[in-house]
């Protein structure tokens, strides 16, 4: 049985230890997730495995990242699959690290950065440093198109604006949303206009359009990252088989990106089901630990 809720977790977090006791005693695997494409795919893959292949009841709850991290810490949910470390989610993770368990990465070699379409000439705009050119600023209308205000990428992009002196050069970071960023990118590509967006890999947009990252010589936006599964304390004692499956699961970055594209074109439960059913030997190893013949 699957139950999906979109209620904000703020009230659940507020119940504190009472909520933690409930999460530990109800026998339901409770997964928190963000409305971000990579989290949607990996969360639904795990949900499908736990529900359909391991026969457990699952409840999924969607909320913003801060609320999900707090709910794992308090025990109101069991885990989430999208803890970007060591840099992107460091603000969230550092607040809960002592009261949670990092099971390990569900995928690795992720990265953040600022992205442009391939038709933007690299000899004119190949680095964030190049943005300080007046000619480049005019072509971009002085805008860097960002995502949501609570995202780690937004925090790092604000830092990059300061470190590279882009505010003084006449730029502003347009705080939008993930969907707003991709919509702006799509409009610009349709008209072959110049645009810079904040972005990350894995993301379905790389499968749909020809894009590349701007160089970040100061390293403000970080280097490669991983997406860890973060669980509440005590989760292993109640669900050792699920914990051990999560400890073994690892999805290649290209597979995550392809699954995200399917999720955007169709829906994420469909993308997750397709991926799981198309990789039976791999999924069996995740569940049992038995290597395929």
Secondary structure per residue as TSV (DSSP state, phi and psi in degrees):
chain	resnum	aa	ss	phi	psi
A	1	X	-	360.0	136.4
A	2	X	E	-119.3	137.6
A	3	X	E	-131.4	126.0
A	4	X	E	-117.6	127.9
A	5	X	E	-122.0	154.8
A	6	X	-	-120.5	18.7
A	7	X	-	-69.9	136.1
A	8	X	-	-61.3	141.0
A	9	X	T	-83.5	1.6
A	10	X	H	-58.0	-41.8
A	11	X	H	-68.3	-37.6
A	12	X	H	-64.4	-40.8
A	13	X	H	-61.9	-36.5
A	14	X	H	-65.5	-20.8
A	15	X	T	-76.6	-12.6
A	16	X	T	62.4	-130.1
A	17	X	H	-65.8	-28.5
A	18	X	H	-63.0	-41.8
A	19	X	H	-64.6	-39.3
A	20	X	H	-61.7	-43.1
A	21	X	H	-62.2	-39.7
A	22	X	H	-63.1	-45.1
A	23	X	H	-61.5	-35.8
A	24	X	H	-79.2	-20.7
A	25	X	H	-106.2	-11.5
A	26	X	S	-89.1	-5.0
A	27	X	-	73.6	7.5
A	28	X	-	-105.2	133.6
A	29	X	E	-79.3	117.5
A	30	X	E	-110.4	116.3
A	31	X	E	-110.1	128.7
A	32	X	E	-100.0	148.6
A	33	X	E	-154.1	158.8
A	34	X	-	-99.4	162.3
A	35	X	S	-86.5	51.0
A	36	X	S	-114.8	142.8
A	37	X	H	-59.9	-39.7
A	38	X	H	-68.4	-40.4
A	39	X	H	-66.1	-37.0
A	40	X	H	-61.6	-43.9
A	41	X	H	-68.9	-53.4
A	42	X	H	-64.9	-37.2
A	43	X	H	-64.1	-42.1
A	44	X	H	-73.2	-31.7
A	45	X	H	-60.6	-49.4
A	46	X	H	-63.3	-43.5
A	47	X	H	-59.1	-44.0
A	48	X	H	-64.7	-41.4
A	49	X	I	-63.3	-48.7
A	50	X	I	-64.4	-40.4
A	51	X	I	-78.7	-52.5
A	52	X	I	-86.8	-32.1
A	53	X	I	-100.1	-23.3
A	54	X	S	-112.7	-7.1
A	55	X	-	71.3	30.3
A	56	X	-	-109.3	154.6
A	57	X	-	-77.2	138.1
A	58	X	E	-129.3	139.1
A	59	X	E	-123.4	129.4
A	60	X	E	-112.8	134.6
A	61	X	E	-128.9	124.6
A	62	X	E	-98.1	135.6
A	63	X	-	-160.5	177.9
A	64	X	-	-74.5	160.9
A	65	X	H	-56.5	-43.9
A	66	X	H	-59.4	-42.8
A	67	X	H	-67.5	-37.6
A	68	X	H	-65.4	-45.8
A	69	X	H	-59.2	-44.7
A	70	X	H	-64.1	-36.9
A	71	X	H	-70.8	-33.9
A	72	X	H	-64.5	-43.8
A	73	X	H	-60.5	-43.2
A	74	X	H	-80.8	-14.5
A	75	X	T	92.3	7.5
A	76	X	S	-74.7	-21.6
A	77	X	S	-130.9	161.3
A	78	X	S	-83.8	-41.1
A	79	X	E	-167.1	166.5
A	80	X	E	-136.5	163.4
A	81	X	E	-110.1	15.0
A	82	X	E	-136.6	49.3
A	83	X	E	-89.4	97.1
A	84	X	E	-77.7	114.7
A	85	X	E	-133.4	154.4
A	86	X	T	-92.8	-7.6
A	87	X	T	-108.4	-50.0
A	88	X	T	-59.0	-45.0
A	89	X	T	-103.9	22.2
A	90	X	H	-61.2	-35.8
A	91	X	H	-62.2	-43.5
A	92	X	H	-69.6	-46.7
A	93	X	H	-65.8	-42.5
A	94	X	H	-59.7	-29.8
A	95	X	H	-74.9	-21.2
A	96	X	H	-121.0	-2.7
A	97	X	G	-56.5	-38.8
A	98	X	G	-72.6	-16.2
A	99	X	G	-114.9	13.3
A	100	X	E	-135.7	173.3
A	101	X	E	-127.3	122.0
A	102	X	E	-86.9	112.9
A	103	X	E	-76.9	-28.9
A	104	X	E	132.1	173.8
A	105	X	E	-77.5	138.3
A	106	X	E	-87.1	-25.3
A	107	X	E	-153.2	162.4
A	108	X	E	-135.6	-176.7
A	109	X	E	59.3	33.2
A	110	X	E	-79.4	163.0
A	111	X	E	-156.0	160.1
A	112	X	E	-114.0	162.6
A	113	X	E	170.6	-174.7
A	114	X	E	-106.7	136.3
A	115	X	E	-125.0	143.3
A	116	X	E	-132.0	155.6
A	117	X	E	-66.1	153.5
A	118	X	T	-64.4	-22.0
A	119	X	T	-74.6	-9.5
A	120	X	S	-76.4	117.6
A	121	X	-	-63.1	127.7
A	122	X	T	-67.1	-25.3
A	123	X	T	-74.9	-13.0
A	124	X	T	-101.6	-40.7
A	125	X	S	-138.5	90.1
A	126	X	S	-118.4	-10.6
A	127	X	B	-141.2	154.6
A	128	X	G	-59.0	-32.2
A	129	X	G	-58.6	-33.4
A	130	X	G	-66.4	-18.2
A	131	X	G	-64.6	-19.6
A	132	X	G	-74.2	-8.6
A	133	X	S	-65.8	134.2
A	134	X	H	-62.2	-38.6
A	135	X	H	-63.8	-41.2
A	136	X	H	-66.7	-42.2
A	137	X	H	-59.1	-41.4
A	138	X	H	-64.9	-39.3
A	139	X	H	-66.4	-26.9
A	140	X	T	-98.8	2.0
A	141	X	T	55.8	27.4
A	142	X	T	66.4	25.9
A	143	X	E	-122.7	137.3
A	144	X	E	-112.7	119.9
A	145	X	E	-86.8	116.9
A	146	X	-	-105.4	-169.1
A	147	X	-	-115.3	-149.2
A	148	X	-	-70.9	155.9
A	149	X	T	-66.2	-25.3
A	150	X	T	-90.4	1.0
A	151	X	-	-79.0	144.8
A	152	X	H	-60.8	-34.8
A	153	X	H	-62.4	-35.7
A	154	X	H	-66.1	-42.4
A	155	X	H	-60.2	-46.1
A	156	X	H	-69.3	-32.8
A	157	X	H	-68.5	-37.1
A	158	X	H	-62.5	-39.8
A	159	X	H	-63.5	-41.1
A	160	X	H	-63.7	-37.9
A	161	X	H	-57.0	-40.9
A	162	X	H	-74.0	-47.1
A	163	X	H	-63.1	-34.4
A	164	X	T	-95.9	3.1
A	165	X	T	66.3	31.6
A	166	X	T	-78.1	-26.3
A	167	X	T	-64.0	-44.4
A	168	X	T	-65.6	-25.0
A	169	X	T	-84.9	1.2
A	170	X	T	96.6	16.9
A	171	X	-	-98.6	157.3
A	172	X	E	-137.3	146.0
A	173	X	E	-87.7	116.8
A	174	X	E	-85.5	105.8
A	175	X	-	-80.4	120.2
A	176	X	-	-130.6	-115.6
A	177	X	-	-157.0	171.0
A	178	X	H	-60.1	-43.7
A	179	X	H	-70.1	-35.3
A	180	X	H	-65.3	-38.4
A	181	X	H	-64.2	-47.1
A	182	X	H	-69.5	-31.9
A	183	X	H	-65.4	-42.0
A	184	X	H	-64.2	-39.9
A	185	X	H	-63.8	-44.0
A	186	X	H	-61.6	-43.0
A	187	X	H	-62.4	-43.6
A	188	X	H	-64.6	-42.5
A	189	X	H	-65.8	-39.2
A	190	X	H	-58.0	-36.0
A	191	X	T	-101.8	5.4
A	192	X	T	52.3	43.4
A	193	X	-	-92.9	154.1
A	194	X	-	-74.5	141.4
A	195	X	-	-157.0	146.4
A	196	X	-	-122.7	126.1
A	197	X	E	-122.4	150.4
A	198	X	E	-80.2	138.1
A	199	X	E	-158.8	-175.4
A	200	X	E	-157.1	161.9
A	201	X	E	-120.7	133.1
A	202	X	S	-83.3	148.6
A	203	X	-	-157.3	141.9
A	204	X	T	-62.9	-22.1
A	205	X	H	-63.7	-26.8
A	206	X	H	-71.2	-23.5
A	207	X	H	-83.5	-13.9
A	208	X	H	-103.3	-32.0
A	209	X	S	-132.8	161.8
A	210	X	-	-89.6	112.8
A	211	X	E	-136.7	160.3
A	212	X	E	-150.7	160.4
A	213	X	E	-83.5	145.4
A	214	X	-	-76.4	144.7
A	215	X	B	-65.4	145.5
A	216	X	-	-123.4	76.9
A	217	X	T	-60.8	-25.3
A	218	X	T	-84.4	-9.3
A	219	X	-	67.1	25.9
A	220	X	T	-67.6	-35.9
A	221	X	T	-88.4	7.9
A	222	X	-	84.5	-177.8
A	223	X	S	-118.2	-147.7
A	224	X	-	-69.5	148.9
A	225	X	E	-131.6	177.7
A	226	X	E	-134.4	156.9
A	227	X	E	-108.6	102.2
A	228	X	E	-84.8	152.2
A	229	X	E	-89.6	122.8
A	230	X	E	-111.7	123.2
A	231	X	E	-118.5	158.5
A	232	X	E	-74.0	157.0
A	233	X	T	-64.2	140.0
A	234	X	T	88.6	-6.7
A	235	X	H	-62.0	-40.5
A	236	X	H	-60.6	-39.7
A	237	X	H	-64.4	-34.2
A	238	X	H	-85.4	-38.2
A	239	X	-	-129.5	65.5
A	240	X	H	-61.7	-34.9
A	241	X	H	-68.9	-39.0
A	242	X	H	-68.6	-43.3
A	243	X	H	-57.7	-45.9
A	244	X	H	-67.8	-34.2
A	245	X	H	-62.7	-44.6
A	246	X	H	-65.0	-31.3
A	247	X	H	-68.7	-28.5
A	248	X	H	-92.7	-23.4
A	249	X	-	-68.2	135.7
A	250	X	-	-153.0	119.4
A	251	X	-	-108.7	124.0
A	252	X	-	-57.4	146.8
A	253	X	H	-57.6	-42.3
A	254	X	H	-62.3	-35.5
A	255	X	H	-68.8	-39.6
A	256	X	H	-59.6	-46.7
A	257	X	H	-64.0	-41.4
A	258	X	H	-66.4	-40.3
A	259	X	H	-64.5	-36.1
A	260	X	H	-64.6	-37.8
A	261	X	H	-64.9	-42.9
A	262	X	H	-61.6	-41.8
A	263	X	H	-60.7	-39.0
A	264	X	H	-73.6	-35.8
A	265	X	H	-77.6	-33.8
A	266	X	S	-116.5	-95.5
A	267	X	-	-160.4	163.4
A	268	X	H	-73.9	-35.9
A	269	X	H	-58.8	-39.4
A	270	X	H	-64.2	-44.8
A	271	X	H	-60.7	-42.2
A	272	X	H	-65.7	-45.3
A	273	X	H	-60.6	-44.8
A	274	X	H	-59.5	-44.8
A	275	X	H	-64.9	-45.9
A	276	X	H	-64.1	-46.2
A	277	X	H	-70.4	-24.2
A	278	X	H	-84.2	-5.9
A	279	X	-	-131.6	58.8
A	280	X	H	-62.9	-40.7
A	281	X	H	-66.4	-42.2
A	282	X	H	-64.2	-45.0
A	283	X	H	-64.4	-38.4
A	284	X	H	-62.6	-38.6
A	285	X	H	-64.0	-43.3
A	286	X	H	-58.3	-39.7
A	287	X	H	-79.2	-43.9
A	288	X	H	-104.1	-22.6
A	289	X	-	83.0	0.5
A	290	X	-	-86.5	125.7
A	291	X	-	-71.9	142.3
A	292	X	-	-66.1	152.0
A	293	X	-	-65.9	360.0
